[in-house]
Amino acid sequence: MPVSVFVGASVDGFIARTNGDFDFLPEGGGEPHGYDEFMASVDALVIGRHTFEKVLTFDAWPYGDKRVVVLSSRPVDLSAVVGGAVEQMAGSPAEIVSQLAASGAHHLYVDGGITIQRFLRAGLIQRLIITRVPAFHSSAPCPATCSCATS
Ligand SMILES: NC(=O)c1ccc[n+]([C@@H]2O[C@H](COP(=O)([O-])OP(=O)(O)OC[C@H]3O[C@@H](n4cnc5c(N)ncnc54)[C@H](OP(=O)(O)O)[C@@H]3O)[C@@H](O)[C@H]2O)c1
């Protein structure tokens, strides 16, 4: 079963600020960059607890009725999700992939920094799609010719 990652990153390689915000990414996803087509090919998302908690602050649940698996080693309150198909799992990345394959999943989308790192270390990611946006996360000076946003 293919397991993929699709993240937006700043030019200097960050997917979020230390407080969890990712306001340096364009609102609404920016110009078309394959996300919709990628999402259409995925039948289950596997997201870390921190990403889940961030998503809960959005105005609306962004995953529609797509199956979403929240990973955490502790009980997570899923009741705030309205209209979504959300469940919780824990275990090694290999155990999670194996459980999801056994339950009929065909293409997993793994999301969240720590979570992605764990799946990468386990050698379970076949496709890594990183979209760089023209913004810097760090406060390091921008190159003189660069007109991108800094933060
Ligand atoms: N730029 C982008 O495209 C993008 C995409 C996604 C997320 N983000 C940002 O990234 C941030 C979240 O990333 P993060 O690195 O902080 O954390 P994360 O990967 O979302 O969540 C990490 C947590 O997930 C749980 N977890 C992960 N693997 C597990 C496993 N195999 N079994 C049990 N639990 C497991 C653990 O929770 P417990 O401690 O509860 O056990 C762990 O502390 C958010 O701020 C979000 O905004 C950005």
PDBQT file of the ligand as one rigid body, heavy atoms in Angstrom, charges set to zero:
ROOT
HETATM    1  N1  LIG A 201       3.028  22.896   6.549  1.00  0.00    +0.000 N 
HETATM    2  C1  LIG A 201       2.297  21.798   6.481  1.00  0.00    +0.000 C 
HETATM    3  O1  LIG A 201       1.984  21.312   5.375  1.00  0.00    +0.000 OA
HETATM    4  C2  LIG A 201       1.870  21.124   7.741  1.00  0.00    +0.000 A 
HETATM    5  C3  LIG A 201       1.252  19.873   7.668  1.00  0.00    +0.000 A 
HETATM    6  C4  LIG A 201       0.865  19.263   8.856  1.00  0.00    +0.000 A 
HETATM    7  C5  LIG A 201       1.108  19.857  10.066  1.00  0.00    +0.000 A 
HETATM    8  N2  LIG A 201       1.714  21.059  10.086  1.00  0.00    +0.000 N 
HETATM    9  C6  LIG A 201       2.009  21.688  11.367  1.00  0.00    +0.000 C 
HETATM   10  O2  LIG A 201       2.873  20.843  12.082  1.00  0.00    +0.000 OA
HETATM   11  C7  LIG A 201       2.542  20.931  13.471  1.00  0.00    +0.000 C 
HETATM   12  C8  LIG A 201       2.377  19.554  14.067  1.00  0.00    +0.000 C 
HETATM   13  O3  LIG A 201       3.547  18.781  13.864  1.00  0.00    +0.000 OA
HETATM   14  P1  LIG A 201       4.321  18.184  15.095  1.00  0.00    +0.000 P 
HETATM   15  O4  LIG A 201       5.628  17.724  14.587  1.00  0.00    +0.000 OA
HETATM   16  O5  LIG A 201       4.296  19.179  16.200  1.00  0.00    +0.000 OA
HETATM   17  O6  LIG A 201       3.408  16.987  15.603  1.00  0.00    +0.000 OA
HETATM   18  P2  LIG A 201       2.469  15.872  14.958  1.00  0.00    +0.000 P 
HETATM   19  O7  LIG A 201       3.272  14.935  14.118  1.00  0.00    +0.000 OA
HETATM   20  O8  LIG A 201       1.258  16.468  14.368  1.00  0.00    +0.000 OA
HETATM   21  O9  LIG A 201       1.986  15.130  16.316  1.00  0.00    +0.000 OA
HETATM   22  C9  LIG A 201       2.919  14.460  17.110  1.00  0.00    +0.000 C 
HETATM   23  C10 LIG A 201       2.197  13.609  18.101  1.00  0.00    +0.000 C 
HETATM   24  O10 LIG A 201       1.464  12.574  17.421  1.00  0.00    +0.000 OA
HETATM   25  C11 LIG A 201       1.442  11.402  18.225  1.00  0.00    +0.000 C 
HETATM   26  N3  LIG A 201       2.052  10.295  17.490  1.00  0.00    +0.000 N 
HETATM   27  C12 LIG A 201       2.820  10.347  16.368  1.00  0.00    +0.000 A 
HETATM   28  N4  LIG A 201       3.142   9.107  15.966  1.00  0.00    +0.000 NA
HETATM   29  C13 LIG A 201       2.550   8.248  16.832  1.00  0.00    +0.000 A 
HETATM   30  C14 LIG A 201       2.464   6.836  16.931  1.00  0.00    +0.000 A 
HETATM   31  N5  LIG A 201       3.096   6.037  16.012  1.00  0.00    +0.000 N 
HETATM   32  N6  LIG A 201       1.744   6.287  17.939  1.00  0.00    +0.000 NA
HETATM   33  C15 LIG A 201       1.117   7.085  18.865  1.00  0.00    +0.000 A 
HETATM   34  N7  LIG A 201       1.151   8.428  18.814  1.00  0.00    +0.000 NA
HETATM   35  C16 LIG A 201       1.856   9.002  17.816  1.00  0.00    +0.000 A 
HETATM   36  C17 LIG A 201       2.169  11.731  19.508  1.00  0.00    +0.000 C 
HETATM   37  O11 LIG A 201       1.154  12.234  20.377  1.00  0.00    +0.000 OA
HETATM   38  P3  LIG A 201       1.100  11.935  21.968  1.00  0.00    +0.000 P 
HETATM   39  O12 LIG A 201       2.135  12.826  22.551  1.00  0.00    +0.000 OA
HETATM   40  O13 LIG A 201      -0.301  12.295  22.343  1.00  0.00    +0.000 OA
HETATM   41  O14 LIG A 201       1.401  10.459  22.146  1.00  0.00    +0.000 OA
HETATM   42  C18 LIG A 201       3.104  12.861  19.075  1.00  0.00    +0.000 C 
HETATM   43  O15 LIG A 201       3.491  13.692  20.130  1.00  0.00    +0.000 OA
HETATM   44  C19 LIG A 201       1.241  21.653  13.611  1.00  0.00    +0.000 C 
HETATM   45  O16 LIG A 201       1.518  22.887  14.195  1.00  0.00    +0.000 OA
HETATM   46  C20 LIG A 201       0.766  21.847  12.212  1.00  0.00    +0.000 C 
HETATM   47  O17 LIG A 201       0.305  23.154  12.078  1.00  0.00    +0.000 OA
HETATM   48  C21 LIG A 201       2.101  21.703   8.958  1.00  0.00    +0.000 A 
ENDROOT
TORSDOF 0
